[in-house]
Amino acid sequence: YFGVSLFIFGQIIAYLSLFTEPTELNGRRLAKTYQKGIYKYFIHPRLVGEIVTIVSYICMIVLTPHWFLLVPVFLIYIFFILWQKLFKTTTYVSAEN
């Protein structure tokens, strides 16, 4: 159940970032001020959601046969996302700053 819970949590974070556009103030992109709870602490929510989703895939396949062949593929995908900065925006800052 842990893997499924992580998957749902990761997808919620990723999909919320699609519907909440940042506001701008003096040329700086700011997070929406109405964001509540833990979501307001994610500077790059789409990146966090994608990585949590991949970690949930790893949790779900660890008990299957030949899991050792699939885990490196997912880890390479995580490193590729971080290396290419696929889901990051450069000037996205927290609303409190």
ABEGO torsion letter per residue (X at the ends): XAAAAAAAAAAAAAAAAAABBBBBBGGBBBBBAABBEAAAABABAAAAAAAAAAAAAAAAAAABBGAAAAAAAAAAAAAAAAAAGAABBAABBBAAX
